[in-house]
Amino acid sequence: MILKKFKINSHPPITTVIKEVIWCPPMHNWIKGNSDGSSTANFTARGVIFRNCDSKLLLWLAENHGSVSSLHDELMGAIRAIENAFQKGWHNFWLESDSSMVVLAFNNDSVVPWNLRNRWFNRKMLTSQMNFVISHIYIEGNECADRLANLGLNIQSISYWNNVPSALSTCFVNNKLGLPSFRFVFFWGYWPSPPPPPPHLLLYFGFNGFLGDLQFSTAVTFALKQKHLEFNLYIMSSICHFNL
């Protein structure tokens, strides 16, 4: 109160929000596929794991795809998941990804890179012949697919297995038991007092506060989707204001 009296802006400490993330099995007679991508300076890879309502492993795959963008890699993971589910006759299929851009691509084809659109459209056609659901999960709940993608960086071509590899044993058992993972979200900076009215939109990215190209494009796309033409993005202790 004293600081406000003298019109001095205060800088409160960073606020941490802890979110519990739990992987959930699909409904009876449904199959769930979790996909993820991974990349290094020279290679990208994706991994997909398929499980039933009892959390039993049905199939997992990993694939190295050379050097492509992260978005291309994440979308290819979704494409591989749909292809394999359709070929196996799993027509009640739930796809889950930790990429919000992948989820958005099912409603907005413009998100998909031009060199992938033909294949993307064909695979979306397959989903029209299925009972299909797409959802987002935080990466902490998608650890099995993430580790598969990391394994894919060390192989030469697409590989399939139906047993649990040692690298996945811990996270696979944790998922099966319904044990939670935890996501730490840091709010960098603070809202002025009083908070700005709409159409301002607060977008935040945890865990380490790093804002990459894909995250920024996600922020802009989300702002447009929500019809917010103006938003504040908090990066570290700075407030970046954008007009679209």
C-alpha positions in Angstrom: 0.0 0.0 0.0 2.8 2.4 0.8 4.5 1.8 -2.6 1.2 2.4 -4.4 0.8 5.6 -2.5 4.0 6.9 -3.9 3.1 5.4 -7.3 6.0 2.9 -7.2 5.5 -0.2 -9.3 6.2 -3.4 -7.3 7.7 -6.5 -8.8 6.4 -9.6 -7.0 8.2 -12.9 -7.1 7.7 -15.4 -9.8 4.5 -17.4 -9.2 4.7 -21.2 -9.7 1.7 -23.3 -10.6 2.0 -27.0 -10.2 -0.4 -29.1 -12.4 -1.0 -32.8 -12.0 -0.9 -34.6 -15.3 -2.3 -38.2 -15.6 -2.4 -40.3 -18.7 -5.8 -41.9 -19.1 -6.6 -45.1 -20.9 -9.3 -45.1 -23.5 -12.9 -46.4 -23.1 -13.9 -50.0 -23.6 -13.4 -51.2 -27.2 -11.3 -48.1 -28.0 -7.6 -47.8 -28.8 -5.5 -44.9 -27.8 -2.4 -43.7 -29.7 0.1 -41.2 -28.2 2.5 -39.6 -30.6 5.4 -37.3 -30.2 8.4 -35.9 -32.1 12.0 -35.4 -31.2 14.9 -33.5 -32.9 18.6 -32.8 -32.8 20.7 -30.4 -34.9 20.7 -32.9 -37.8 17.8 -35.4 -37.3 14.2 -35.6 -36.4 12.3 -38.6 -35.3 8.8 -39.5 -34.1 7.3 -42.2 -31.8 3.8 -43.6 -31.5 2.5 -46.0 -28.8 -0.9 -47.8 -29.0 -2.7 -49.1 -25.9 -6.1 -50.5 -25.1 -8.6 -49.8 -22.3 -6.6 -52.0 -20.0 -3.4 -50.0 -20.7 -2.0 -53.1 -22.5 0.6 -52.3 -25.1 -0.6 -53.3 -28.6 2.1 -51.7 -30.8 4.7 -49.1 -30.8 6.8 -47.6 -33.6 9.7 -45.2 -34.0 11.0 -43.6 -37.1 14.0 -41.4 -38.1 13.1 -38.9 -40.8 16.2 -36.9 -41.4 16.2 -33.1 -41.1 12.7 -31.5 -41.2 10.9 -28.9 -39.1 9.5 -29.8 -35.7 6.0 -29.1 -36.9 6.5 -31.5 -39.8 7.8 -34.1 -37.5 4.9 -33.8 -35.0 2.3 -34.0 -37.9 4.1 -37.1 -39.3 3.7 -38.7 -36.0 -0.1 -38.1 -36.1 -0.2 -39.4 -39.7 1.7 -42.6 -38.8 -0.7 -43.1 -35.9 -3.8 -42.8 -38.1 -2.3 -45.0 -40.8 -1.5 -47.9 -38.4 -4.8 -47.6 -36.6 -6.7 -47.9 -39.8 -4.6 -50.8 -41.1 -5.1 -52.7 -37.9 -8.9 -52.2 -38.0 -8.9 -50.0 -34.9 -11.8 -47.9 -36.0 -12.5 -46.6 -32.5 -9.4 -44.5 -32.2 -8.3 -41.8 -29.8 -5.1 -39.9 -30.8 -3.3 -37.8 -28.2 -0.4 -35.4 -28.8 1.5 -32.9 -26.7 1.6 -30.6 -29.7 -1.2 -28.0 -29.7 -0.4 -27.3 -33.3 -1.2 -30.9 -34.2 -4.6 -30.6 -32.5 -5.2 -27.3 -34.2 -4.3 -28.8 -37.7 -7.4 -31.1 -37.6 -9.6 -27.9 -37.6 -7.3 -25.6 -39.6 -5.5 -27.1 -42.6 -3.5 -23.9 -43.2 -1.3 -24.9 -40.2 0.0 -27.9 -42.2 3.1 -27.2 -44.3 2.4 -27.2 -48.1 4.7 -30.2 -48.8 2.7 -32.4 -46.3 -0.8 -31.3 -47.1 -1.7 -33.9 -49.7 -0.8 -36.7 -47.4 -2.4 -34.9 -44.5 -5.7 -34.6 -46.4 -5.7 -38.3 -47.3 -5.2 -39.3 -43.7 -7.9 -37.0 -42.5 -10.2 -38.8 -45.0 -9.4 -42.0 -43.2 -10.6 -40.5 -39.9 -14.0 -39.8 -41.5 -14.4 -43.6 -41.7 -13.6 -44.1 -38.0 -14.8 -43.1 -34.7 -12.0 -40.7 -34.2 -11.0 -38.3 -31.3 -8.0 -36.0 -31.1 -6.9 -34.4 -27.8 -4.0 -32.6 -26.3 -1.9 -33.7 -23.3 1.0 -32.0 -21.6 4.4 -33.5 -22.4 4.7 -34.7 -18.8 1.8 -37.1 -19.5 3.2 -38.1 -22.9 6.5 -39.5 -21.7 6.2 -42.9 -23.3 5.8 -41.4 -26.8 8.5 -38.9 -26.1 11.0 -41.6 -25.2 10.0 -43.5 -28.3 10.8 -40.5 -30.4 14.2 -40.2 -28.7 14.8 -43.9 -29.6 13.9 -43.1 -33.2 16.9 -40.7 -33.4 19.2 -43.7 -33.2 17.6 -45.9 -35.9 17.8 -45.8 -39.7 14.2 -46.6 -40.7 10.8 -47.1 -39.3 10.7 -49.9 -36.7 7.8 -51.7 -35.0 7.7 -53.6 -31.8 5.0 -55.2 -29.6 6.9 -55.5 -26.3 7.9 -52.8 -23.9 11.5 -51.6 -24.3 13.6 -51.0 -21.2 13.7 -47.3 -21.9 9.9 -47.1 -21.5 9.4 -49.6 -18.6 9.2 -47.0 -15.8 6.9 -44.5 -17.5 4.8 -47.4 -19.0 4.2 -48.9 -15.6 3.4 -45.4 -14.1 0.8 -44.8 -16.8 -0.7 -48.2 -16.2 -1.0 -47.6 -12.5 -2.5 -44.1 -13.0 0.4 -42.4 -11.2 0.6 -38.6 -11.9 3.4 -36.5 -13.3 3.7 -32.9 -12.4 4.0 -29.8 -14.6 5.6 -26.7 -13.2 4.4 -23.5 -14.9 6.2 -20.2 -14.1 4.4 -16.9 -14.7 7.1 -14.5 -15.7 6.2 -10.9 -14.9 2.9 -9.7 -13.6 -0.3 -8.0 -14.6 -0.5 -4.2 -14.0 -3.2 -3.2 -11.5 -6.0 -3.2 -12.5 -5.6 -5.9 -15.1 -6.3 -4.8 -18.7 -9.7 -5.6 -20.1 -10.4 -7.7 -23.2 -9.3 -8.2 -25.9 -6.0 -8.5 -24.1 -4.9 -12.1 -23.7 -2.2 -13.6 -21.4 -0.2 -16.4 -22.9 2.4 -18.2 -20.9 4.9 -20.9 -21.6 6.5 -23.0 -18.8 8.7 -24.9 -17.8 11.9 -23.0 -18.6 10.4 -19.8 -20.0 12.0 -20.3 -23.4 9.9 -19.1 -26.3 10.7 -21.0 -29.5 9.5 -20.3 -33.1 6.9 -23.1 -32.8 5.6 -21.8 -29.4 5.4 -18.2 -30.8 3.4 -19.4 -33.8 1.1 -21.3 -31.4 0.6 -18.2 -29.4 -0.3 -16.1 -32.5 -2.6 -18.8 -33.9 -4.4 -19.3 -30.6 -4.9 -15.5 -30.3 -6.4 -15.3 -33.8 -8.6 -18.4 -33.1 -9.9 -16.7 -30.0 -10.5 -13.5 -32.0 -8.0 -11.6 -29.8 -6.3 -9.0 -32.0 -4.2 -7.8 -29.2 -2.4 -9.7 -26.5 0.5 -9.5 -24.1 3.1 -12.2 -24.0 5.2 -12.6 -20.9 8.8 -13.6 -21.6 11.1 -13.8 -18.6 10.5 -10.5 -16.7 9.6 -8.5 -19.8 6.1 -7.8 -21.2 5.9 -8.0 -25.0 2.8 -6.5 -26.5 1.6 -7.6 -29.9 -1.1 -6.2 -32.3 -2.3 -8.6 -34.9 
